[in-house]
Amino acid sequence: MAALQRGKSSIAQVPEVSDFRVLSRADLSMLTEKRSPATLQTLRDTHHRIARAVAAGLNNGDVATSCGISYNRVSVLKRDPAFMELVAHYRGMVTAEYVRSVDSFMEVATANMLKAAVMISDKLDDAIDKGEFLPTRDLLAIHDTGADRFGYGKMQKNLNVNVDFASQLEKARRRSAEARVIEGNSPPRSAPASSSPPARVQGPPSFRRV
């Protein structure tokens, strides 16, 4: 007997057939009966976003586009009693303009980050309750990532120094000139002029003719 399948995996226990009977016309009539609609067991954030879009009056195509789901899924959800109760809850609370103004990607990304943070917190609490220690690299990654988001991450200070090449060159030339003066290699200076008038030079004595 071939193994029965449930999705990609086979059923471990093979069912046993204990009785046989011929189908009657009454049995075939059961195929025409409508099945009871499936009811959502758990309402997720995705269902709330879709319900708000439906409650705002958007058609199935706009709901599918704004929420990132298929047209068929919108149709299936509208036949679910639990989902329609959720739509009734949001009806009158949201408008089409509100739904179109919401950034769906940012809303989903924010919700995912919040869920991830909650799961990390639960994992840490569970490890503490069991007396376990998570790998240090994981704890450091959580610590650094969280601290960085709140301004407590690693800080780097950059010091920018602007140097004026011309002024630095002029200062170097002045220092070089002062060094030559100190070593006695400066050019000789002219003697200062005396304040007294210069001495008069007398010529040879003159002779008077007799």
KOLDRENTI-522140 format. One line per 5 residues: number of its first residue (from 1); for each residue x, y, z of N, C-alpha, C, O, CB. Coordinates in nm, 2 decimals. Each point is the difference from the previous one (the first is absolute). Glycine has a CB too. Layout:
KOLDRENTI-522140
NUM) X:Y:Z:X:Y:Z:X:Y:Z:X:Y:Z:X:Y:Z  ...
This chain:
KOLDRENTI-522140
1) 0.09:-0.12:0.00:-0.09:0.12:0.00:0.09:0.12:0.00:0.10:0.01:0.08:-0.29:-0.13:0.04  0.16:0.22:-0.20:0.07:0.12:-0.01:-0.02:0.09:0.13:-0.11:0.00:0.05:0.09:-0.01:-0.31  0.13:0.07:0.30:-0.01:0.09:0.12:-0.09:0.12:-0.03:0.01:0.06:-0.10:0.22:-0.15:0.18  -0.31:0.12:0.02:-0.08:0.12:-0.01:0.09:0.12:0.03:0.09:0.00:0.08:-0.30:-0.12:-0.02  0.17:0.24:-0.13:0.08:0.12:0.02:-0.08:0.10:0.07:-0.12:0.02:-0.02:0.24:-0.07:-0.19
6) -0.05:0.13:0.29:-0.05:0.12:0.06:0.10:0.11:-0.03:0.10:0.02:0.07:-0.22:-0.14:0.12  0.09:0.19:-0.30:0.10:0.10:-0.05:0.12:-0.07:-0.06:-0.02:-0.08:-0.09:-0.06:0.24:0.26  0.20:-0.12:-0.13:0.12:-0.07:-0.05:0.04:-0.12:0.08:0.09:-0.07:-0.04:-0.02:0.30:-0.04  -0.13:-0.25:0.20:0.04:-0.11:0.08:-0.11:-0.11:0.00:-0.12:0.03:-0.02:0.25:0.13:0.17  -0.09:-0.28:-0.13:-0.10:-0.11:0.00:-0.05:-0.02:0.14:0.06:0.03:0.10:0.06:-0.14:-0.29
11) -0.24:0.05:0.19:-0.07:-0.03:0.13:0.07:-0.13:0.06:0.01:-0.10:-0.07:-0.23:0.21:-0.01  0.26:-0.10:0.20:0.07:-0.11:0.06:-0.09:-0.12:0.02:0.04:-0.12:-0.03:0.11:0.28:0.15  -0.27:-0.14:-0.07:-0.09:-0.11:0.03:-0.09:-0.03:-0.12:-0.08:0.09:-0.04:0.09:-0.04:0.28  -0.01:-0.17:-0.30:-0.08:-0.03:-0.11:-0.14:-0.03:0.04:-0.02:-0.09:0.09:0.22:0.00:-0.21  -0.31:0.15:0.07:-0.13:-0.02:0.05:-0.05:-0.14:-0.05:0.05:-0.06:-0.10:-0.10:0.30:0.09
16) -0.03:-0.30:0.09:-0.06:-0.14:-0.03:-0.14:0.01:-0.04:-0.08:0.08:0.05:0.23:-0.18:0.12  -0.18:0.03:-0.28:-0.14:0.00:-0.05:-0.07:-0.13:0.05:0.04:-0.11:-0.02:0.03:0.23:-0.19  -0.18:-0.09:0.29:-0.06:-0.11:0.07:-0.14:-0.04:-0.06:-0.05:-0.10:0.03:0.17:0.17:0.18  -0.18:0.02:-0.30:-0.13:-0.03:-0.05:-0.01:0.06:-0.14:0.06:0.10:-0.03:-0.16:-0.10:0.26  0.02:-0.07:-0.31:-0.03:0.05:-0.14:-0.15:0.00:-0.01:-0.07:-0.08:0.05:0.29:-0.02:-0.14
21) -0.26:0.20:0.01:-0.14:0.00:-0.04:-0.02:0.08:-0.13:0.09:0.08:-0.04:-0.16:-0.09:0.28  -0.04:-0.01:-0.31:-0.02:0.06:-0.13:-0.07:0.14:0.03:-0.09:0.01:0.08:0.07:-0.24:-0.19  0.08:0.33:0.04:-0.06:0.13:0.01:-0.14:0.01:-0.07:-0.02:-0.06:-0.10:0.25:0.16:0.10  -0.32:-0.03:0.07:-0.13:0.02:-0.05:-0.02:0.14:-0.06:0.09:0.08:0.01:-0.18:-0.25:0.16  -0.02:0.20:-0.23:-0.03:0.13:-0.05:0.00:0.10:0.11:0.03:0.12:-0.02:-0.16:-0.22:-0.18
26) 0.08:0.06:0.31:-0.01:0.09:0.12:0.14:0.05:0.04:0.02:0.11:0.04:-0.23:-0.22:0.04  0.31:0.01:-0.09:0.13:0.04:0.04:0.06:0.10:-0.10:0.07:0.09:0.04:-0.04:-0.31:0.06  -0.06:0.21:-0.23:0.05:0.10:-0.09:-0.07:0.13:0.01:0.07:0.11:-0.03:-0.03:-0.29:-0.12  -0.16:0.19:0.21:-0.06:0.13:0.02:0.07:0.08:0.10:-0.01:0.13:0.00:-0.21:-0.23:-0.06  0.30:0.04:0.15:0.08:0.08:0.10:0.10:0.08:-0.07:0.05:0.10:0.06:-0.09:-0.28:0.10
31) 0.08:0.15:-0.28:0.11:0.08:-0.07:-0.06:0.14:-0.04:0.08:0.09:-0.02:0.03:-0.30:-0.06  -0.24:0.22:0.07:-0.06:0.13:-0.04:-0.03:0.09:0.11:-0.03:0.12:-0.02:-0.07:-0.24:-0.17  0.12:0.07:0.31:-0.03:0.08:0.12:0.12:0.10:0.02:0.12:-0.03:-0.02:-0.26:-0.15:0.13  0.11:0.30:-0.07:0.10:0.11:0.02:0.07:-0.03:0.13:-0.07:-0.03:0.10:-0.07:0.20:-0.23  0.27:-0.16:0.12:0.07:-0.01:0.12:0.00:0.12:0.09:-0.02:0.11:-0.05:0.17:-0.27:-0.07
36) -0.14:0.14:0.25:0.00:0.12:0.09:0.13:0.08:-0.02:0.11:-0.06:-0.01:-0.26:-0.06:0.18  0.14:0.25:-0.18:0.12:0.08:-0.03:0.10:-0.02:0.11:-0.03:-0.01:0.12:-0.11:0.18:-0.24  0.27:-0.17:0.08:0.11:-0.01:0.10:0.01:0.13:0.08:-0.03:0.11:-0.05:0.15:-0.27:-0.10  -0.09:0.14:0.27:0.01:0.12:0.10:0.14:0.01:0.04:0.07:-0.10:0.03:-0.30:0.07:0.05  0.28:0.15:-0.08:0.14:0.03:0.04:0.01:-0.04:0.15:-0.08:0.05:0.08:0.11:0.13:-0.25
41) 0.07:-0.25:0.21:0.03:-0.04:0.13:0.08:0.11:0.08:-0.02:0.02:0.12:0.01:-0.26:-0.19  0.09:0.31:-0.01:0.09:0.10:0.06:0.00:0.12:-0.09:0.02:-0.01:-0.12:0.12:-0.16:0.23  -0.17:0.29:-0.05:0.01:0.12:-0.08:0.13:0.07:0.02:0.04:0.03:0.11:-0.29:0.00:-0.09  0.33:-0.02:-0.13:0.13:0.06:0.01:0.00:0.14:-0.05:-0.10:0.06:-0.04:0.20:-0.28:0.00  0.02:0.28:0.05:0.01:0.15:-0.04:-0.04:0.01:-0.14:-0.06:0.11:-0.04:0.24:-0.07:0.21
46) -0.15:-0.14:-0.26:-0.03:0.01:-0.14:-0.15:0.01:-0.02:-0.05:0.08:-0.08:0.26:-0.21:0.03  -0.29:0.05:0.13:-0.14:0.00:-0.01:-0.06:0.14:0.04:-0.09:0.05:-0.06:0.09:-0.30:0.11  0.06:0.31:0.05:-0.04:0.13:0.05:0.02:0.11:-0.11:-0.08:0.08:-0.03:0.13:-0.14:0.27  0.07:0.05:-0.31:0.02:0.10:-0.11:-0.09:-0.02:-0.11:-0.06:0.10:-0.05:0.30:-0.10:0.11  -0.27:-0.12:-0.10:-0.10:-0.03:-0.11:-0.14:0.04:0.04:-0.07:0.06:-0.08:0.21:-0.25:0.00
51) -0.17:0.17:0.21:-0.14:0.03:0.05:-0.01:0.16:-0.01:-0.11:0.04:-0.03:0.10:-0.25:0.18  0.11:0.28:-0.11:-0.01:0.15:0.00:-0.02:0.04:-0.15:-0.08:0.10:-0.02:0.22:-0.08:0.23  -0.07:-0.08:-0.30:-0.02:0.04:-0.14:-0.14:-0.03:-0.05:-0.06:0.08:-0.07:0.31:-0.12:0.03  -0.30:-0.08:0.07:-0.13:-0.03:-0.04:-0.11:0.09:0.07:-0.09:0.04:-0.07:0.17:-0.28:0.03  -0.06:0.27:0.17:-0.09:0.08:0.07:0.00:0.15:-0.06:-0.10:0.07:0.01:0.13:-0.21:0.19
56) 0.08:0.18:-0.26:0.01:0.13:-0.05:-0.08:0.01:-0.14:-0.01:0.11:-0.05:0.23:-0.08:0.16  -0.26:-0.14:-0.16:-0.08:0.00:-0.13:0.08:-0.02:-0.12:-0.05:0.02:-0.11:-0.10:0.13:0.22  0.28:-0.19:-0.10:0.08:-0.03:-0.12:-0.05:-0.13:-0.06:-0.05:-0.09:0.06:0.25:0.21:0.04  -0.19:-0.12:-0.24:-0.04:-0.13:-0.07:0.11:-0.10:0.02:0.11:0.03:0.05:-0.25:0.10:-0.22  0.11:-0.25:0.12:0.09:-0.11:0.02:0.14:0.02:-0.06:0.10:-0.03:0.06:-0.29:-0.12:-0.05
61) 0.19:0.22:-0.13:0.13:0.02:-0.06:0.08:0.10:0.08:0.12:-0.02:0.01:-0.22:-0.02:-0.23  0.04:0.15:0.27:0.08:0.10:0.08:0.04:-0.06:0.13:0.11:0.03:0.05:-0.24:0.15:-0.16  0.05:-0.27:0.17:0.04:-0.06:0.13:0.12:-0.09:-0.03:0.09:0.00:0.08:-0.33:0.01:0.00  0.24:-0.09:-0.19:0.11:-0.09:-0.03:0.12:0.08:-0.02:0.11:-0.04:0.05:-0.26:-0.12:-0.15  0.14:0.27:0.03:0.12:0.08:-0.03:0.06:0.07:0.12:0.12:0.00:0.03:-0.21:0.04:-0.26
66) 0.00:0.02:0.32:0.05:0.07:0.11:0.05:-0.09:0.11:0.09:0.04:0.08:-0.25:0.14:-0.13  0.11:-0.30:0.06:0.04:-0.10:0.10:0.11:-0.10:-0.04:0.05:-0.08:0.08:-0.28:0.11:0.02  0.26:-0.03:-0.23:0.10:-0.09:-0.05:-0.05:-0.15:0.00:0.08:-0.09:0.02:0.09:0.25:0.06  -0.30:-0.18:-0.11:-0.05:-0.14:-0.01:-0.07:-0.02:-0.14:0.00:0.09:-0.08:-0.03:-0.10:0.34  -0.01:-0.11:-0.28:-0.07:-0.03:-0.13:-0.15:0.04:0.00:-0.06:0.01:0.11:0.23:-0.20:-0.15
71) -0.22:0.20:-0.08:-0.14:0.03:-0.01:-0.09:-0.11:0.06:-0.10:0.02:0.06:0.15:0.12:-0.26  -0.01:-0.26:0.17:-0.07:-0.12:0.05:-0.01:-0.01:0.15:-0.10:-0.04:0.06:0.16:-0.08:-0.27  0.05:0.16:0.27:0.00:-0.01:0.15:-0.09:0.10:0.06:-0.07:-0.03:0.10:0.31:-0.04:-0.11  -0.26:0.19:-0.05:-0.09:0.09:0.05:-0.14:-0.05:-0.01:-0.09:0.01:0.09:0.24:0.18:-0.16  -0.18:-0.26:-0.05:-0.14:-0.06:-0.02:-0.02:-0.11:0.11:-0.11:-0.01:0.05:0.12:0.07:-0.30
76) 0.09:-0.14:0.27:-0.02:-0.11:0.10:-0.02:0.06:0.14:-0.09:-0.05:0.07:0.23:-0.10:-0.21  -0.07:0.25:0.18:-0.02:0.06:0.13:-0.13:0.06:0.02:-0.06:0.00:0.11:0.30:0.04:-0.10  -0.30:0.02:-0.12:-0.13:0.06:0.01:-0.11:-0.10:0.03:-0.11:0.04:0.04:0.19:0.14:-0.19  -0.05:-0.31:0.12:-0.10:-0.10:0.03:0.02:-0.06:0.14:-0.08:-0.09:0.04:0.07:0.04:-0.28  0.11:0.10:0.31:0.02:-0.06:0.14:-0.07:0.09:0.10:0.01:0.12:0.01:0.21:-0.21:-0.08
81) -0.31:0.02:0.15:-0.08:0.08:0.10:0.09:0.07:0.10:-0.03:0.11:0.04:-0.15:-0.28:-0.06  0.29:0.11:0.07:0.08:0.07:0.10:0.07:0.12:-0.06:0.01:0.10:0.06:0.03:-0.32:0.05  0.00:0.21:-0.24:0.06:0.12:-0.06:-0.10:0.11:-0.02:0.03:0.12:0.02:0.13:-0.27:-0.14  -0.28:0.11:0.08:-0.11:0.11:-0.02:-0.04:0.06:0.13:-0.03:0.12:0.00:-0.05:-0.24:-0.20  0.09:0.05:0.31:-0.02:0.06:0.13:0.11:0.11:0.03:-0.03:0.10:0.06:-0.08:-0.31:0.02
86) 0.23:0.17:-0.12:0.11:0.10:0.02:-0.02:0.12:-0.09:0.03:0.11:0.04:0.13:-0.30:0.01  -0.21:0.17:-0.17:-0.03:0.11:-0.09:-0.11:0.09:0.06:0.02:0.12:-0.01:0.04:-0.26:-0.19  -0.16:0.08:0.26:-0.10:0.08:0.06:0.05:0.08:0.12:-0.05:0.11:0.03:-0.12:-0.28:-0.10  0.27:0.12:0.14:0.06:0.07:0.11:0.07:0.13:-0.05:-0.01:0.10:0.06:0.05:-0.32:0.06  0.03:0.21:-0.24:0.07:0.12:-0.05:-0.09:0.09:-0.08:0.04:0.11:-0.03:0.17:-0.25:0.03
91) -0.32:0.10:-0.04:-0.09:0.08:-0.09:-0.04:0.12:0.08:-0.05:-0.01:0.11:-0.03:-0.19:-0.24  0.10:0.32:0.07:-0.03:0.12:0.06:0.11:0.06:0.08:0.00:0.12:0.04:-0.23:-0.19:-0.02  0.34:-0.01:0.00:0.12:0.05:0.06:0.11:0.05:-0.09:0.08:0.08:0.03:-0.13:-0.23:0.15  0.05:0.09:-0.30:0.10:0.04:-0.10:-0.07:0.04:-0.13:-0.11:-0.03:-0.02:0.28:-0.13:0.12  -0.09:0.24:-0.18:-0.05:0.04:-0.13:0.09:-0.04:-0.11:0.12:-0.05:0.03:-0.23:0.25:0.08
96) 0.07:-0.19:-0.23:0.08:-0.04:-0.11:0.13:0.09:-0.01:0.11:-0.05:-0.04:-0.31:-0.04:-0.09  0.18:0.22:0.16:0.12:0.09:-0.01:0.10:-0.04:0.11:0.12:0.01:-0.03:-0.27:0.17:-0.05  0.11:-0.23:0.19:0.09:-0.04:0.11:0.08:-0.12:-0.05:0.12:-0.01:0.02:-0.28:0.10:0.16  0.09:-0.19:-0.24:0.06:-0.12:-0.04:0.10:0.03:-0.11:0.11:-0.06:0.00:-0.31:-0.07:0.06  0.17:0.22:-0.15:0.09:0.03:-0.11:0.12:0.08:0.05:0.11:-0.01:-0.06:-0.30:0.01:-0.10
101) 0.18:0.07:0.27:0.11:0.08:0.05:0.09:-0.08:0.08:0.12:0.05:0.03:-0.27:0.15:-0.03  0.12:-0.32:0.05:0.08:-0.08:0.08:0.11:-0.06:-0.09:-0.03:-0.06:-0.10:-0.16:0.02:0.27  0.31:0.04:-0.12:0.11:-0.06:-0.07:0.00:-0.15:0.04:0.04:-0.03:0.11:0.10:0.24:-0.12  -0.19:-0.30:-0.07:-0.02:-0.14:0.03:0.14:-0.06:0.04:0.01:-0.08:0.09:-0.22:0.07:-0.24  0.31:0.04:0.07:0.13:-0.06:0.02:0.06:0.04:0.14:0.05:-0.09:0.07:-0.01:0.09:-0.32
106) -0.05:0.13:0.28:0.05:0.04:0.13:-0.09:-0.06:0.11:0.06:-0.03:0.11:0.02:0.24:-0.21  -0.21:-0.22:0.08:-0.08:-0.06:0.11:0.04:-0.15:0.02:0.01:-0.04:0.12:-0.20:0.20:-0.18  0.21:-0.23:-0.05:0.03:-0.15:0.02:0.14:-0.01:0.06:0.02:-0.08:0.09:-0.16:0.02:-0.29  0.24:0.14:0.15:0.13:0.00:0.05:0.01:0.03:0.15:0.07:-0.06:0.08:0.02:0.12:-0.31  -0.17:0.04:0.27:0.00:0.04:0.14:-0.06:-0.11:0.09:0.05:-0.03:0.10:-0.07:0.27:-0.17
111) -0.09:-0.30:0.02:-0.06:-0.11:0.07:0.10:-0.12:0.01:0.00:-0.07:0.10:-0.23:0.14:-0.18  0.30:-0.10:-0.03:0.10:-0.11:0.01:0.11:0.02:0.10:0.04:-0.09:0.07:-0.09:0.04:-0.31  0.10:0.18:0.24:0.11:0.03:0.10:-0.05:-0.01:0.14:0.07:-0.05:0.09:0.03:0.20:-0.26  -0.23:-0.11:0.19:-0.06:-0.01:0.14:-0.01:-0.15:0.04:0.03:-0.03:0.11:-0.15:0.25:-0.15  0.07:-0.30:-0.05:-0.01:-0.14:0.03:0.13:-0.07:0.02:0.02:-0.08:0.10:-0.22:0.07:-0.24
116) 0.30:0.05:0.06:0.14:-0.05:0.03:0.05:0.04:0.13:0.06:-0.08:0.07:-0.02:0.08:-0.31  -0.06:0.12:0.28:0.04:0.05:0.13:-0.06:-0.08:0.11:0.06:-0.03:0.10:-0.02:0.26:-0.19  -0.17:-0.25:0.08:-0.08:-0.08:0.10:0.05:-0.14:0.01:0.02:-0.05:0.11:-0.22:0.19:-0.15  0.23:-0.20:-0.07:0.05:-0.14:0.00:0.14:-0.01:0.06:0.03:-0.09:0.07:-0.17:0.04:-0.27  0.22:0.15:0.17:0.13:0.00:0.06:-0.01:0.02:0.15:0.07:-0.07:0.08:0.03:0.17:-0.29
121) -0.19:-0.02:0.26:-0.02:0.02:0.14:-0.05:-0.13:0.07:0.05:-0.04:0.10:-0.10:0.28:-0.14  -0.04:-0.31:-0.03:-0.05:-0.12:0.05:0.11:-0.11:0.01:0.01:-0.08:0.09:-0.24:0.13:-0.18  0.31:-0.05:-0.01:0.11:-0.10:-0.01:0.10:0.03:0.11:0.05:-0.09:0.07:-0.07:0.07:-0.31  0.05:0.15:0.27:0.09:0.03:0.11:-0.06:-0.04:0.13:0.07:-0.05:0.09:0.03:0.24:-0.22  -0.23:-0.16:0.15:-0.06:-0.03:0.13:0.00:-0.16:0.02:0.02:-0.04:0.11:-0.17:0.25:-0.13
126) 0.12:-0.28:-0.09:0.00:-0.14:0.01:0.14:-0.06:0.04:0.01:-0.09:0.08:-0.20:0.08:-0.25  0.29:0.07:0.11:0.14:-0.04:0.03:0.03:0.03:0.15:0.07:-0.08:0.07:0.00:0.11:-0.31  -0.11:0.08:0.29:0.02:0.04:0.14:-0.07:-0.10:0.09:0.06:-0.04:0.10:-0.03:0.28:-0.17  -0.16:-0.27:0.04:-0.07:-0.09:0.08:0.06:-0.14:0.01:0.00:-0.07:0.10:-0.21:0.20:-0.16  0.27:-0.17:-0.05:0.06:-0.14:-0.01:0.15:0.01:0.05:0.06:-0.11:0.01:-0.21:0.05:-0.20
131) 0.20:0.17:0.22:0.14:0.01:0.05:0.10:-0.02:-0.12:0.11:-0.03:0.03:-0.18:-0.04:0.19  0.03:0.10:-0.34:0.08:-0.02:-0.11:0.07:0.14:-0.04:-0.05:0.10:0.03:-0.09:-0.30:-0.11  0.25:0.18:0.01:0.07:0.12:-0.05:0.01:0.00:-0.15:0.05:-0.10:-0.06:0.08:0.11:0.27  -0.18:0.09:-0.28:0.01:0.01:-0.14:0.14:0.03:-0.04:0.08:0.05:0.08:-0.32:0.02:-0.10  0.28:-0.11:-0.11:0.13:0.04:-0.04:0.03:0.15:0.01:-0.08:0.08:-0.02:0.07:-0.27:-0.14
136) 0.14:0.22:0.20:0.03:0.14:0.02:-0.01:0.08:-0.12:-0.04:0.12:0.01:0.20:-0.20:0.16  -0.13:0.02:-0.29:-0.01:0.08:-0.12:-0.15:0.04:-0.03:-0.02:0.11:-0.05:0.22:-0.23:-0.04  -0.29:0.03:0.13:-0.14:0.04:-0.02:-0.04:0.11:0.09:-0.08:0.09:-0.04:0.03:-0.33:-0.03  0.09:0.23:0.20:-0.03:0.10:0.09:0.06:0.14:-0.03:-0.07:0.10:0.01:0.05:-0.28:0.16  0.14:0.18:-0.22:0.07:0.12:-0.04:-0.08:0.06:-0.12:-0.01:0.12:-0.01:0.23:-0.20:0.09
141) -0.26:0.00:-0.18:-0.07:0.05:-0.11:-0.14:0.06:0.04:-0.03:0.11:-0.05:0.14:-0.29:-0.09  -0.18:0.12:0.23:-0.12:0.06:0.05:0.03:0.13:0.07:-0.08:0.10:-0.01:-0.02:-0.33:0.03  0.20:0.23:0.07:0.03:0.12:0.07:0.04:0.11:-0.09:-0.05:0.11:0.02:0.13:-0.25:0.17  0.01:0.12:-0.28:0.05:0.11:-0.08:-0.10:0.05:-0.10:-0.02:0.12:-0.02:0.24:-0.22:0.03  -0.31:0.01:-0.06:-0.10:0.04:-0.09:-0.10:0.09:0.07:-0.05:0.10:-0.05:0.08:-0.31:-0.09
146) -0.07:0.16:0.26:-0.10:0.08:0.08:0.05:0.13:0.04:-0.07:0.10:0.00:-0.03:-0.31:0.07  0.23:0.21:-0.02:0.05:0.13:0.05:0.02:0.10:-0.11:-0.02:0.12:0.02:0.14:-0.25:0.16  -0.08:0.08:-0.30:0.02:0.09:-0.11:-0.13:0.07:-0.04:0.00:0.12:-0.04:0.19:-0.26:-0.04  -0.30:0.07:0.09:-0.13:0.06:-0.04:-0.04:0.12:0.09:-0.08:0.08:-0.04:0.01:-0.30:-0.05  0.12:0.22:0.22:-0.04:0.10:0.09:0.11:0.10:0.03:0.00:0.07:0.10:-0.15:-0.24:0.00
151) 0.25:0.17:-0.18:0.11:0.10:0.01:0.11:-0.04:0.10:0.08:0.08:0.04:-0.25:0.08:-0.10  0.17:-0.29:0.10:0.11:-0.04:0.09:0.10:-0.09:-0.07:0.08:-0.08:0.07:-0.24:0.09:0.12  0.17:-0.01:-0.32:0.09:-0.08:-0.07:0.14:0.05:0.01:0.03:0.10:0.07:-0.21:-0.17:-0.23  0.27:0.00:0.09:0.14:0.04:0.00:0.01:0.14:-0.07:-0.06:0.02:-0.11:0.14:-0.26:0.11  -0.01:0.33:0.06:0.02:0.13:-0.05:0.14:0.02:-0.06:0.10:-0.05:0.05:-0.27:0.14:0.12
156) 0.17:-0.02:-0.28:0.13:0.03:-0.07:0.01:0.15:-0.01:-0.09:0.07:-0.06:0.09:-0.29:-0.07  0.11:0.28:0.17:0.02:0.14:-0.01:0.11:0.03:-0.10:0.11:-0.06:0.01:-0.18:0.09:0.23  0.03:0.05:-0.33:0.10:0.04:-0.11:0.05:0.14:0.03:-0.08:0.09:0.01:-0.04:-0.25:-0.18  0.25:0.18:0.17:0.06:0.13:0.02:0.05:0.05:-0.14:0.09:-0.06:-0.05:-0.03:0.01:0.29  -0.11:0.16:-0.28:0.04:0.05:-0.13:0.09:0.12:0.03:-0.04:0.10:0.06:-0.18:-0.17:-0.18
161) 0.34:0.07:0.06:0.10:0.11:0.02:0.03:0.06:-0.14:0.04:-0.07:-0.09:0.06:-0.05:0.30  -0.13:0.25:-0.22:0.02:0.07:-0.12:0.13:0.08:0.01:0.02:0.08:0.09:-0.27:-0.07:-0.13  0.35:-0.04:-0.04:0.13:0.06:0.00:0.01:0.09:-0.12:-0.01:-0.04:-0.11:0.11:-0.16:0.23  -0.06:0.33:-0.09:0.02:0.10:-0.11:0.15:-0.01:-0.03:0.09:0.04:0.07:-0.27:0.12:0.01  0.21:-0.22:-0.20:0.13:-0.03:-0.04:0.09:0.13:-0.02:0.11:0.01:0.04:-0.19:-0.21:-0.16
166) 0.02:0.31:0.08:0.07:0.12:-0.02:0.04:0.06:0.13:0.12:0.05:0.02:-0.25:0.00:-0.23  0.04:-0.05:0.31:0.04:0.06:0.13:0.10:-0.09:0.07:0.09:0.06:0.06:-0.32:0.05:-0.04  0.22:-0.24:-0.04:0.10:-0.08:0.07:0.14:0.02:-0.07:0.10:-0.01:0.07:-0.28:-0.16:-0.02  0.18:0.19:-0.18:0.13:0.02:-0.06:0.06:0.13:0.04:0.12:0.01:0.02:-0.20:-0.13:-0.22  0.00:0.23:0.22:0.05:0.13:0.04:0.06:-0.02:0.15:0.10:0.06:0.03:-0.27:0.06:-0.18
171) 0.10:-0.19:0.23:0.05:-0.02:0.14:0.13:-0.07:0.00:0.09:0.03:0.08:-0.32:-0.04:0.00  0.25:-0.09:-0.17:0.12:-0.08:-0.01:0.12:0.09:-0.04:0.11:-0.01:0.04:-0.24:-0.19:-0.10  0.10:0.29:-0.04:0.10:0.10:-0.04:0.05:0.09:0.11:0.12:0.03:0.01:-0.21:-0.04:-0.24  -0.01:0.05:0.31:0.04:0.09:0.11:0.08:-0.07:0.11:0.10:0.05:0.05:-0.31:0.08:-0.09  0.18:-0.25:0.07:0.07:-0.08:0.09:0.15:-0.02:-0.05:0.09:0.00:0.08:-0.30:-0.11:0.00
176) 0.22:0.08:-0.21:0.13:-0.02:-0.06:0.09:0.13:0.01:0.12:-0.01:0.03:-0.22:-0.16:-0.18  0.04:0.29:0.13:0.07:0.12:0.01:0.05:0.03:0.14:0.11:0.04:0.02:-0.24:0.05:-0.21  0.04:-0.12:0.29:0.04:0.02:0.14:0.11:-0.09:0.04:0.09:0.04:0.08:-0.32:0.03:-0.03  0.23:-0.19:-0.10:0.11:-0.10:0.03:0.13:0.05:-0.05:0.10:-0.02:0.07:-0.26:-0.17:-0.08  0.16:0.25:-0.11:0.13:0.06:-0.05:0.05:0.11:0.08:0.12:0.02:0.02:-0.19:-0.09:-0.25
181) -0.02:0.16:0.29:0.05:0.11:0.08:0.06:-0.05:0.13:0.10:0.05:0.04:-0.28:0.09:-0.14  0.12:-0.25:0.16:0.05:-0.05:0.12:0.14:-0.06:-0.02:0.08:0.01:0.09:-0.31:-0.06:-0.01  0.25:-0.02:-0.19:0.13:-0.06:-0.03:0.11:0.10:-0.05:0.11:-0.04:-0.01:-0.24:-0.17:-0.04  0.10:0.34:0.03:0.10:0.10:-0.04:0.02:0.00:-0.14:0.10:0.05:-0.05:0.00:-0.08:0.26  -0.18:-0.02:-0.29:0.01:-0.01:-0.15:-0.07:0.11:-0.07:-0.02:0.00:-0.12:0.05:-0.24:0.14
186) -0.08:0.34:0.06:-0.08:0.11:-0.06:0.09:0.09:-0.07:0.12:0.02:0.04:-0.30:-0.04:0.14  0.14:0.09:-0.28:0.08:0.10:-0.07:0.04:0.11:0.09:-0.08:0.04:0.09:-0.03:-0.10:-0.30  0.24:0.12:0.20:0.05:0.11:0.09:-0.09:0.12:-0.02:-0.04:0.04:-0.11:0.27:-0.12:0.10  -0.25:0.14:0.13:-0.09:0.12:-0.01:0.09:0.13:0.00:0.12:-0.01:0.05:-0.30:-0.11:0.08  0.14:0.22:-0.20:0.08:0.13:-0.01:0.00:0.07:0.14:-0.09:-0.01:0.08:0.03:0.03:-0.32
191) 0.17:0.05:0.27:0.02:0.06:0.13:-0.10:0.12:0.01:-0.02:0.07:-0.10:0.26:-0.13:0.11  -0.30:0.07:0.10:-0.09:0.11:0.02:0.06:0.14:-0.02:0.12:0.02:0.05:-0.26:-0.17:0.10  0.08:0.24:-0.21:0.05:0.14:-0.02:0.01:0.07:0.13:-0.09:-0.01:0.09:-0.01:0.02:-0.32  0.21:0.07:0.26:0.02:0.07:0.12:-0.08:0.13:0.00:-0.03:0.06:-0.11:0.26:-0.15:0.13  -0.28:0.13:0.10:-0.08:0.12:0.00:0.09:0.13:-0.01:-0.05:0.10:-0.03:-0.12:-0.23:0.17
196) 0.30:0.12:-0.10:0.09:0.12:0.00:0.04:0.02:-0.15:0.02:-0.09:-0.07:0.06:0.05:0.31  -0.05:0.17:-0.27:0.04:0.02:-0.14:0.14:-0.05:-0.03:0.08:-0.01:0.10:-0.22:0.22:-0.10  0.17:-0.25:-0.11:0.13:-0.06:-0.03:0.12:0.11:0.02:-0.02:0.12:-0.02:-0.09:-0.28:-0.15  0.23:0.11:0.21:0.11:0.08:0.03:0.05:0.07:-0.13:0.00:-0.07:-0.11:0.07:-0.07:0.31  -0.03:0.27:-0.19:0.04:0.07:-0.12:0.15:-0.03:-0.03:0.08:0.01:0.09:-0.25:0.17:-0.05
201) 0.20:-0.22:-0.16:0.14:-0.04:-0.03:0.07:0.13:-0.05:-0.04:0.07:-0.10:-0.03:-0.31:0.03  0.18:0.27:0.14:0.08:0.12:-0.04:0.11:-0.03:-0.11:0.06:-0.11:0.01:-0.10:0.20:0.23  0.05:-0.01:-0.33:0.09:-0.01:-0.11:0.14:0.05:0.04:0.02:0.04:0.12:-0.21:-0.02:-0.28  0.29:-0.02:0.07:0.13:0.05:0.03:0.00:0.15:0.03:-0.09:0.08:-0.05:0.19:-0.25:-0.10  -0.01:0.22:0.24:0.00:0.14:0.03:0.02:0.09:-0.12:0.08:-0.03:-0.09:0.00:-0.02:0.32
206) -0.15:0.16:-0.23:0.02:0.09:-0.11:0.11:0.10:0.03:0.01:0.04:0.12:-0.26:-0.06:-0.18  0.33:0.07:-0.04:0.11:0.10:0.02:-0.05:0.13:-0.06:-0.06:0.01:-0.10:0.24:-0.18:0.10  -0.14:0.28:0.08:-0.04:0.13:-0.04:0.12:0.06:-0.07:0.11:0.00:0.06:-0.29:0.03:0.12  0.16:0.03:-0.30:0.12:0.06:-0.07:0.02:0.14:0.06:-0.09:0.07:0.02:0.04:-0.20:-0.23  0.19:0.16:0.23:0.04:0.13:0.06:0.04:0.09:-0.11:0.04:0.11:0.02:0.04:-0.21:0.20
